[in-house]
Amino acid sequence: MSAKQAGSTLIVDSLNLAFRWKHQGRSDFRYEYLKTVQSLAQSYKAEKIIITCDHGSSSYRLGILPEYKGNRKAQREKQTDAERMAFEEFFEEYQETLEVLAEDGMTVLRYKGVEADDIAAHLVKERQKYGIKSAWLISSDRDWDLLIQEHVNRFSYVTRKEVTLDNWSEHYNVTPEQYISLKCLDGDKGDNVPGIAGIGPVKAKGLIEEYGDAFSIYDACPIASKYKYIQTLNENADQLLLNYELMDLLTYCDEAIGAENIADIEEKV
């Protein structure tokens, strides 16, 4: 058994990991989940395990963009009775799983109207205060790559791959610093956050290389061009600023969590 490293912390995206069993049609996974987290903690020599949880959609983001994650609600409304029942059974098991993890001594952080992304971002941003010398983020959500920095890495249970500063170029064609600007241009279909129509990762990279970050691109607008995607960018440049507020986890996580909940985190971690 590998020895734990002082200050090494496992930060788990709890619902994201639970979907591993949802995709298998399982609703009896609480103890397998526990063993999976324990195994990951052993592999990464984690001294501490923190379970971060979604509790509904982000109140902060809904205040900025009422349509945030609205596509998911539409999908739920199309569910058959059998699908709805299966989803309810899955969430009942997920709730029980969180209790099992807490009983095992893991720190479970969950606050109404707050998303796991923001809790993880707060822990990373304030990791010195929390005594987190190094962290492994356990999530298949590429949004969490916004948190990667020295001594902070991500493992995806879906791809079975690690994302670190050292292998970043194997996963992205932009630098870690440019990643947020790429996301602001490209948007996030999964969260119903619109990007600039006609701009995908390749065109986004070109704009970033020519003008700089998303703020610099905004400042450069209107950009003289015959290309349709540039004309669309000129007409929707304000979307870049809105997307920064929606997507830049490290900058806005504390606002998204709220002072009262942060005080509770400080007591528990």
Secondary structure as a PSIPRED ss2 file (coil, helix, strand):
# PSIPRED VFORMAT (PSIPRED V4.0)

   1 M C   1.000  0.000  0.000
   2 S C   1.000  0.000  0.000
   3 A C   1.000  0.000  0.000
   4 K C   1.000  0.000  0.000
   5 Q E   0.000  0.000  1.000
   6 A E   0.000  0.000  1.000
   7 G E   0.000  0.000  1.000
   8 S E   0.000  0.000  1.000
   9 T E   0.000  0.000  1.000
  10 L E   0.000  0.000  1.000
  11 I E   0.000  0.000  1.000
  12 V E   0.000  0.000  1.000
  13 D E   0.000  0.000  1.000
  14 S H   0.000  1.000  0.000
  15 L H   0.000  1.000  0.000
  16 N H   0.000  1.000  0.000
  17 L H   0.000  1.000  0.000
  18 A H   0.000  1.000  0.000
  19 F H   0.000  1.000  0.000
  20 R H   0.000  1.000  0.000
  21 W H   0.000  1.000  0.000
  22 K H   0.000  1.000  0.000
  23 H C   1.000  0.000  0.000
  24 Q C   1.000  0.000  0.000
  25 G C   1.000  0.000  0.000
  26 R C   1.000  0.000  0.000
  27 S C   1.000  0.000  0.000
  28 D C   1.000  0.000  0.000
  29 F C   1.000  0.000  0.000
  30 R H   0.000  1.000  0.000
  31 Y H   0.000  1.000  0.000
  32 E H   0.000  1.000  0.000
  33 Y H   0.000  1.000  0.000
  34 L H   0.000  1.000  0.000
  35 K H   0.000  1.000  0.000
  36 T H   0.000  1.000  0.000
  37 V H   0.000  1.000  0.000
  38 Q H   0.000  1.000  0.000
  39 S H   0.000  1.000  0.000
  40 L H   0.000  1.000  0.000
  41 A H   0.000  1.000  0.000
  42 Q H   0.000  1.000  0.000
  43 S H   0.000  1.000  0.000
  44 Y C   1.000  0.000  0.000
  45 K C   1.000  0.000  0.000
  46 A E   0.000  0.000  1.000
  47 E E   0.000  0.000  1.000
  48 K E   0.000  0.000  1.000
  49 I E   0.000  0.000  1.000
  50 I E   0.000  0.000  1.000
  51 I E   0.000  0.000  1.000
  52 T E   0.000  0.000  1.000
  53 C C   1.000  0.000  0.000
  54 D C   1.000  0.000  0.000
  55 H C   1.000  0.000  0.000
  56 G C   1.000  0.000  0.000
  57 S C   1.000  0.000  0.000
  58 S C   1.000  0.000  0.000
  59 S H   0.000  1.000  0.000
  60 Y H   0.000  1.000  0.000
  61 R H   0.000  1.000  0.000
  62 L H   0.000  1.000  0.000
  63 G H   0.000  1.000  0.000
  64 I H   0.000  1.000  0.000
  65 L C   1.000  0.000  0.000
  66 P C   1.000  0.000  0.000
  67 E C   1.000  0.000  0.000
  68 Y C   1.000  0.000  0.000
  69 K C   1.000  0.000  0.000
  70 G H   0.000  1.000  0.000
  71 N H   0.000  1.000  0.000
  72 R H   0.000  1.000  0.000
  73 K H   0.000  1.000  0.000
  74 A H   0.000  1.000  0.000
  75 Q H   0.000  1.000  0.000
  76 R H   0.000  1.000  0.000
  77 E H   0.000  1.000  0.000
  78 K C   1.000  0.000  0.000
  79 Q C   1.000  0.000  0.000
  80 T C   1.000  0.000  0.000
  81 D H   0.000  1.000  0.000
  82 A H   0.000  1.000  0.000
  83 E H   0.000  1.000  0.000
  84 R H   0.000  1.000  0.000
  85 M H   0.000  1.000  0.000
  86 A H   0.000  1.000  0.000
  87 F H   0.000  1.000  0.000
  88 E H   0.000  1.000  0.000
  89 E H   0.000  1.000  0.000
  90 F H   0.000  1.000  0.000
  91 F H   0.000  1.000  0.000
  92 E H   0.000  1.000  0.000
  93 E H   0.000  1.000  0.000
  94 Y H   0.000  1.000  0.000
  95 Q H   0.000  1.000  0.000
  96 E H   0.000  1.000  0.000
  97 T H   0.000  1.000  0.000
  98 L H   0.000  1.000  0.000
  99 E H   0.000  1.000  0.000
 100 V H   0.000  1.000  0.000
 101 L H   0.000  1.000  0.000
 102 A H   0.000  1.000  0.000
 103 E H   0.000  1.000  0.000
 104 D C   1.000  0.000  0.000
 105 G C   1.000  0.000  0.000
 106 M C   1.000  0.000  0.000
 107 T E   0.000  0.000  1.000
 108 V E   0.000  0.000  1.000
 109 L E   0.000  0.000  1.000
 110 R C   1.000  0.000  0.000
 111 Y C   1.000  0.000  0.000
 112 K C   1.000  0.000  0.000
 113 G C   1.000  0.000  0.000
 114 V C   1.000  0.000  0.000
 115 E C   1.000  0.000  0.000
 116 A H   0.000  1.000  0.000
 117 D H   0.000  1.000  0.000
 118 D H   0.000  1.000  0.000
 119 I H   0.000  1.000  0.000
 120 A H   0.000  1.000  0.000
 121 A H   0.000  1.000  0.000
 122 H H   0.000  1.000  0.000
 123 L H   0.000  1.000  0.000
 124 V H   0.000  1.000  0.000
 125 K H   0.000  1.000  0.000
 126 E C   1.000  0.000  0.000
 127 R C   1.000  0.000  0.000
 128 Q C   1.000  0.000  0.000
 129 K C   1.000  0.000  0.000
 130 Y C   1.000  0.000  0.000
 131 G C   1.000  0.000  0.000
 132 I C   1.000  0.000  0.000
 133 K C   1.000  0.000  0.000
 134 S E   0.000  0.000  1.000
 135 A E   0.000  0.000  1.000
 136 W E   0.000  0.000  1.000
 137 L E   0.000  0.000  1.000
 138 I E   0.000  0.000  1.000
 139 S C   1.000  0.000  0.000
 140 S C   1.000  0.000  0.000
 141 D C   1.000  0.000  0.000
 142 R H   0.000  1.000  0.000
 143 D H   0.000  1.000  0.000
 144 W H   0.000  1.000  0.000
 145 D H   0.000  1.000  0.000
 146 L H   0.000  1.000  0.000
 147 L H   0.000  1.000  0.000
 148 I C   1.000  0.000  0.000
 149 Q E   0.000  0.000  1.000
 150 E C   1.000  0.000  0.000
 151 H C   1.000  0.000  0.000
 152 V E   0.000  0.000  1.000
 153 N E   0.000  0.000  1.000
 154 R E   0.000  0.000  1.000
 155 F E   0.000  0.000  1.000
 156 S E   0.000  0.000  1.000
 157 Y C   1.000  0.000  0.000
 158 V C   1.000  0.000  0.000
 159 T C   1.000  0.000  0.000
 160 R C   1.000  0.000  0.000
 161 K E   0.000  0.000  1.000
 162 E E   0.000  0.000  1.000
 163 V E   0.000  0.000  1.000
 164 T C   1.000  0.000  0.000
 165 L C   1.000  0.000  0.000
 166 D C   1.000  0.000  0.000
 167 N C   1.000  0.000  0.000
 168 W H   0.000  1.000  0.000
 169 S H   0.000  1.000  0.000
 170 E H   0.000  1.000  0.000
 171 H C   1.000  0.000  0.000
 172 Y C   1.000  0.000  0.000
 173 N C   1.000  0.000  0.000
 174 V C   1.000  0.000  0.000
 175 T C   1.000  0.000  0.000
 176 P C   1.000  0.000  0.000
 177 E C   1.000  0.000  0.000
 178 Q C   1.000  0.000  0.000
 179 Y H   0.000  1.000  0.000
 180 I H   0.000  1.000  0.000
 181 S H   0.000  1.000  0.000
 182 L H   0.000  1.000  0.000
 183 K H   0.000  1.000  0.000
 184 C H   0.000  1.000  0.000
 185 L H   0.000  1.000  0.000
 186 D H   0.000  1.000  0.000
 187 G C   1.000  0.000  0.000
 188 D E   0.000  0.000  1.000
 189 K H   0.000  1.000  0.000
 190 G H   0.000  1.000  0.000
 191 D H   0.000  1.000  0.000
 192 N C   1.000  0.000  0.000
 193 V E   0.000  0.000  1.000
 194 P C   1.000  0.000  0.000
 195 G C   1.000  0.000  0.000
 196 I C   1.000  0.000  0.000
 197 A C   1.000  0.000  0.000
 198 G C   1.000  0.000  0.000
 199 I C   1.000  0.000  0.000
 200 G C   1.000  0.000  0.000
 201 P H   0.000  1.000  0.000
 202 V H   0.000  1.000  0.000
 203 K H   0.000  1.000  0.000
 204 A H   0.000  1.000  0.000
 205 K H   0.000  1.000  0.000
 206 G H   0.000  1.000  0.000
 207 L H   0.000  1.000  0.000
 208 I H   0.000  1.000  0.000
 209 E H   0.000  1.000  0.000
 210 E H   0.000  1.000  0.000
 211 Y H   0.000  1.000  0.000
 212 G C   1.000  0.000  0.000
 213 D C   1.000  0.000  0.000
 214 A H   0.000  1.000  0.000
 215 F H   0.000  1.000  0.000
 216 S H   0.000  1.000  0.000
 217 I H   0.000  1.000  0.000
 218 Y H   0.000  1.000  0.000
 219 D H   0.000  1.000  0.000
 220 A H   0.000  1.000  0.000
 221 C C   1.000  0.000  0.000
 222 P C   1.000  0.000  0.000
 223 I C   1.000  0.000  0.000
 224 A C   1.000  0.000  0.000
 225 S C   1.000  0.000  0.000
 226 K C   1.000  0.000  0.000
 227 Y C   1.000  0.000  0.000
 228 K H   0.000  1.000  0.000
 229 Y H   0.000  1.000  0.000
 230 I H   0.000  1.000  0.000
 231 Q H   0.000  1.000  0.000
 232 T H   0.000  1.000  0.000
 233 L H   0.000  1.000  0.000
 234 N H   0.000  1.000  0.000
 235 E H   0.000  1.000  0.000
 236 N C   1.000  0.000  0.000
 237 A C   1.000  0.000  0.000
 238 D H   0.000  1.000  0.000
 239 Q H   0.000  1.000  0.000
 240 L H   0.000  1.000  0.000
 241 L H   0.000  1.000  0.000
 242 L H   0.000  1.000  0.000
 243 N H   0.000  1.000  0.000
 244 Y H   0.000  1.000  0.000
 245 E H   0.000  1.000  0.000
 246 L H   0.000  1.000  0.000
 247 M H   0.000  1.000  0.000
 248 D C   1.000  0.000  0.000
 249 L H   0.000  1.000  0.000
 250 L H   0.000  1.000  0.000
 251 T H   0.000  1.000  0.000
 252 Y H   0.000  1.000  0.000
 253 C H   0.000  1.000  0.000
 254 D H   0.000  1.000  0.000
 255 E H   0.000  1.000  0.000
 256 A H   0.000  1.000  0.000
 257 I H   0.000  1.000  0.000
 258 G C   1.000  0.000  0.000
 259 A H   0.000  1.000  0.000
 260 E H   0.000  1.000  0.000
 261 N H   0.000  1.000  0.000
 262 I H   0.000  1.000  0.000
 263 A H   0.000  1.000  0.000
 264 D H   0.000  1.000  0.000
 265 I H   0.000  1.000  0.000
 266 E H   0.000  1.000  0.000
 267 E H   0.000  1.000  0.000
 268 K H   0.000  1.000  0.000
 269 V C   1.000  0.000  0.000
